[in-house]
Amino acid sequence: MKFRKSPLSSLIALLAVSLLLGSCGITSRSYQFSVDGVDIAKPKLETEHGELYVPASFLKQTLGLDVSWTPVAKQQEHSADGVYYSDRVLPLMYHDISLKEQPGRSSVTTADFRKQMELLRTEGFHVISMDEYVDFLLNKGKVPDNAVLITFDDGYETFYTYAYPILKEFGYPATNFLIVSGVDNPKLAGSPKLKWDQVRKMKQDGMSFYSHTYNQHITVPVDEKGSQKPALMHAQYLKKEKRMETPQEYRDRITKDLAKANERLKAELDNTRNILCFPYGKYSLTTLEVAKSLGIEVMFTTMEGIDTRSDLIGFRMNGSKAGEKPETLINRMKQGDKTLENRETKGILNVNGSALPLSGLEPEVKGDELMVPLREFCTVAKVGLVHDKKHKRIELTKPQ
């Protein structure tokens, strides 16, 4: 007796085959791609982990971005008591420090800061200097287990008044990233900033000072409506001329600013290396190219994370979260790179000579082609992405 397949069973079989093909990342997709508003040919696509992957060659051809990938070795689990992480550095990030709580400000009280510093010692953390951190990144230098780098942003005078005495009490070095124009022109700096004589005195006691730009810790208009973005990461709209900065004008502006900051730090402090902390933690590929041209090899963001030897754009952990007890900060630090908030770099995307840390989905080699997770790539490379799933359109905008 012959059995005829029912329409339902045929449909189920077809769906099963489709799901199998989809799970293997070879589902045919009819996406339309565009770059800067111009439609282009659809690249070879893969689907992994629910995300689209595109070939590195496609990114080169359409965006002019040469992409390669270097995985970072995974950290070994530790069995030794009191070792939370090794061959990693956890930078702490602070801004202001005050006697009393300052609601709405990124500030830590002197009492909480002293308690944090005390707990670093009693809980087995080891504070290192910026020189040791740079040696770890650039020269394969060794760092102790549970290594911590203490950093402050903006150059507030309270660093000298309140933080410096506590740091001296514990024998800890720290780095302050200065908005250099605020030190050069205290009357124009708004909140009281450090003075050069204070900076020089603290440097003699192991504190170090580097660039938070000369005068680009601001936002600028980026369209005729007045929308604002950080000055270092975006070309600005020139209201009087009713136009955007050209790419070269944008590059020249940030080059002049970063070079001046380095020159003033060299003149006042005899700095022998150039280090940059991005205002608001934001940057662009142009920023990275300019930094490289000025000999700036180590940079910092405000993103939470722990740093591997490959993180020339360093993550940091906020040490002054509003309402957080010192013990809570220490417990977060003990988790090292194991929490979702505190991301560990999985590898380095080298984009046009700039090393970008990647902590999300990893690129994968398929045959002889490097397949790159599109959303993750656009995030770290500052490529504009609009993913219209309903109409199956991918709109890309070239980075600044």
Rosetta blueprint (number, residue, H / E / L):
1 M L
2 K L
3 F L
4 R L
5 K L
6 S L
7 P H
8 L H
9 S H
10 S H
11 L H
12 I H
13 A H
14 L H
15 L H
16 A H
17 V H
18 S H
19 L H
20 L H
21 L H
22 G H
23 S H
24 C L
25 G L
26 I L
27 T L
28 S L
29 R L
30 S L
31 Y L
32 Q E
33 F E
34 S E
35 V E
36 D L
37 G L
38 V E
39 D E
40 I E
41 A L
42 K L
43 P L
44 K L
45 L L
46 E E
47 T E
48 E E
49 H L
50 G L
51 E E
52 L E
53 Y E
54 V E
55 P E
56 A H
57 S H
58 F H
59 L H
60 K H
61 Q H
62 T H
63 L H
64 G L
65 L L
66 D L
67 V E
68 S E
69 W E
70 T E
71 P E
72 V L
73 A L
74 K L
75 Q L
76 Q L
77 E L
78 H L
79 S L
80 A L
81 D L
82 G L
83 V L
84 Y L
85 Y L
86 S L
87 D L
88 R L
89 V E
90 L E
91 P E
92 L E
93 M E
94 Y E
95 H L
96 D E
97 I E
98 S E
99 L L
100 K L
101 E L
102 Q L
103 P L
104 G L
105 R L
106 S L
107 S E
108 V E
109 T E
110 T H
111 A H
112 D H
113 F H
114 R H
115 K H
116 Q H
117 M H
118 E H
119 L H
120 L H
121 R H
122 T H
123 E L
124 G L
125 F L
126 H E
127 V E
128 I E
129 S L
130 M H
131 D H
132 E H
133 Y H
134 V H
135 D H
136 F H
137 L H
138 L H
139 N L
140 K L
141 G L
142 K L
143 V L
144 P L
145 D L
146 N L
147 A E
148 V E
149 L E
150 I E
151 T E
152 F E
153 D E
154 D E
155 G L
156 Y E
157 E L
158 T H
159 F H
160 Y H
161 T H
162 Y H
163 A H
164 Y H
165 P H
166 I H
167 L H
168 K H
169 E H
170 F H
171 G L
172 Y L
173 P L
174 A L
175 T E
176 N E
177 F E
178 L E
179 I L
180 V H
181 S H
182 G H
183 V H
184 D H
185 N L
186 P H
187 K H
188 L H
189 A L
190 G L
191 S L
192 P L
193 K E
194 L L
195 K L
196 W H
197 D H
198 Q H
199 V H
200 R H
201 K H
202 M H
203 K H
204 Q H
205 D L
206 G L
207 M L
208 S E
209 F E
210 Y E
211 S E
212 H L
213 T L
214 Y L
215 N L
216 Q L
217 H L
218 I L
219 T E
220 V E
221 P E
222 V L
223 D L
224 E L
225 K L
226 G L
227 S L
228 Q E
229 K E
230 P E
231 A L
232 L L
233 M L
234 H L
235 A L
236 Q L
237 Y E
238 L E
239 K L
240 K L
241 E L
242 K L
243 R E
244 M E
245 E L
246 T L
247 P H
248 Q H
249 E H
250 Y H
251 R H
252 D H
253 R H
254 I H
255 T H
256 K H
257 D H
258 L H
259 A H
260 K H
261 A H
262 N H
263 E H
264 R H
265 L H
266 K H
267 A H
268 E H
269 L H
270 D L
271 N L
272 T L
273 R L
274 N E
275 I E
276 L E
277 C E
278 F L
279 P H
280 Y H
281 G H
282 K L
283 Y L
284 S L
285 L H
286 T H
287 T H
288 L H
289 E H
290 V H
291 A H
292 K H
293 S H
294 L L
295 G L
296 I E
297 E E
298 V E
299 M E
300 F E
301 T L
302 T L
303 M L
304 E L
305 G E
306 I E
307 D E
308 T L
309 R L
310 S L
311 D L
312 L L
313 I E
314 G E
315 F L
316 R L
317 M E
318 N E
319 G L
320 S L
321 K L
322 A L
323 G L
324 E L
325 K L
326 P H
327 E H
328 T H
329 L H
330 I H
331 N H
332 R H
333 M H
334 K H
335 Q L
336 G L
337 D L
338 K L
339 T L
340 L L
341 E L
342 N L
343 R E
344 E E
345 T L
346 K L
347 G E
348 I E
349 L E
350 N E
351 V E
352 N L
353 G L
354 S E
355 A E
356 L E
357 P E
358 L E
359 S L
360 G L
361 L L
362 E L
363 P L
364 E E
365 V E
366 K E
367 G L
368 D L
369 E E
370 L E
371 M E
372 V E
373 P E
374 L H
375 R H
376 E H
377 F H
378 C H
379 T H
380 V H
381 A H
382 K L
383 V L
384 G E
385 L E
386 V E
387 H E
388 D E
389 K L
390 K L
391 H L
392 K L
393 R E
394 I E
395 E E
396 L E
397 T E
398 K L
399 P L
400 Q L
